[in-house]
């Protein structure tokens, strides 16, 4: 059987048949194991129910621990006050953080000092 020559619908039918066969074999294996367990229990003079009642409860597998998030800074989300003001437009300011605004760059290129823009 060459899978590369099969059409998608044919592959889907094959997939369904495979899943059905796998389920059938799993059930058969479970029944066979159950019969073997019952036989072993009977050979020892007990029922399988008695053995299972005395067995410790199956513990659930432990889930992987969730990665811890880095704690947010206490200052996160708080507004930073303006440190510099644009002399040509008093409404425009800069906190001194991040990229310099164009007006600050132009001011510095003109040979002026950043200290002159400080808000006092």
C-alpha positions as CSV (number, residue, x, y, z in Angstrom):
1,X,0.0,0.0,0.0
2,X,1.6,3.3,-1.1
3,X,0.1,6.2,0.9
4,X,1.5,8.8,-1.4
5,X,-0.7,7.6,-4.2
6,X,-3.9,7.6,-2.2
7,X,-6.4,10.5,-2.3
8,X,-7.3,12.4,0.8
9,X,-10.8,10.7,1.1
10,X,-9.1,7.3,0.8
11,X,-6.6,8.3,3.5
12,X,-9.4,9.5,5.7
13,X,-11.3,6.1,5.3
14,X,-8.0,4.3,6.1
15,X,-7.6,6.5,9.2
16,X,-11.1,5.6,10.4
17,X,-10.4,1.9,9.9
18,X,-7.1,2.2,11.8
19,X,-8.7,4.0,14.7
20,X,-11.5,1.4,14.9
21,X,-9.0,-1.5,14.8
22,X,-6.8,0.1,17.5
23,X,-9.9,0.6,19.7
24,X,-10.9,-3.1,19.1
25,X,-7.4,-4.4,20.0
26,X,-7.2,-2.2,23.1
27,X,-10.6,-3.6,24.3
28,X,-9.5,-7.2,23.5
29,X,-6.2,-6.7,25.4
30,X,-8.1,-5.2,28.4
31,X,-10.5,-8.2,28.5
32,X,-7.5,-10.6,28.3
33,X,-5.7,-8.9,31.1
34,X,-8.8,-8.9,33.3
35,X,-9.3,-12.6,32.7
36,X,-5.7,-13.3,33.7
37,X,-6.1,-11.2,36.9
38,X,-9.3,-12.9,37.8
39,X,-7.6,-16.3,37.3
40,X,-4.6,-15.4,39.4
41,X,-6.9,-14.0,42.2
42,X,-9.0,-17.2,42.1
43,X,-5.8,-19.4,42.3
44,X,-5.1,-17.5,45.6
45,X,-8.6,-18.0,46.9
46,X,-9.8,-14.3,46.6
47,X,-11.9,-12.4,44.2
48,X,-10.4,-9.7,42.0
49,X,-12.8,-7.2,43.7
50,X,-11.3,-8.0,47.1
51,X,-7.8,-7.5,45.8
52,X,-8.7,-4.2,44.2
53,X,-10.5,-3.0,47.3
54,X,-7.3,-3.5,49.3
55,X,-5.1,-1.8,46.7
56,X,-4.0,1.7,47.4
57,X,-5.9,4.4,45.5
58,X,-4.2,5.3,42.3
59,X,-2.7,8.8,42.6
60,X,-3.2,11.1,39.8
61,X,-0.1,12.0,37.8
62,X,1.4,15.2,39.0
63,X,1.0,18.0,36.5
64,X,4.1,19.9,35.5
65,X,4.5,23.0,37.6
66,X,3.4,26.2,35.9
67,X,6.2,28.6,35.1
68,X,6.2,31.5,37.5
69,X,5.6,34.9,36.2
70,X,8.1,37.6,37.0
71,X,6.5,39.9,39.5
72,X,5.4,43.2,38.1
73,X,7.3,46.2,39.2
74,X,5.5,48.3,41.7
75,X,5.9,51.3,39.4
76,X,4.4,49.5,36.4
77,X,1.5,51.4,35.0
78,X,2.3,54.6,36.9
79,X,2.8,57.8,35.0
80,X,6.3,59.3,35.0
81,X,6.4,63.1,35.4
82,X,7.8,65.2,32.6
83,X,11.4,66.1,33.1
84,X,12.0,68.2,29.9
85,X,9.7,70.7,28.2
86,X,9.7,71.9,24.6
87,X,10.3,75.6,24.6
88,X,8.4,76.1,21.3
89,X,5.4,74.0,22.4
90,X,4.9,74.0,26.2
91,X,2.4,71.2,25.9
92,X,5.1,68.8,24.6
93,X,7.3,67.2,27.1
94,X,9.6,64.3,27.6
95,X,10.2,62.1,30.7
96,X,13.8,61.5,29.8
97,X,13.0,57.8,29.3
98,X,13.0,56.0,26.0
99,X,13.8,57.4,22.6
100,X,14.4,61.1,22.4
101,X,11.7,63.1,20.7
102,X,12.6,64.8,17.4
103,X,12.4,68.2,19.1
104,X,15.0,67.1,21.7
105,X,17.3,65.8,19.0
106,X,16.9,69.0,16.9
107,X,17.7,71.0,20.1
108,X,20.9,69.0,20.7
109,X,21.9,69.2,17.1
110,X,21.7,73.0,17.3
111,X,24.4,72.8,20.0
112,X,22.2,73.6,22.9
113,X,22.3,71.8,26.2
114,X,19.6,69.3,27.5
115,X,19.9,71.1,30.9
116,X,18.2,74.1,29.3
117,X,15.1,72.1,28.7
118,X,14.8,70.8,32.3
119,X,11.5,71.6,34.0
120,X,12.2,73.5,37.3
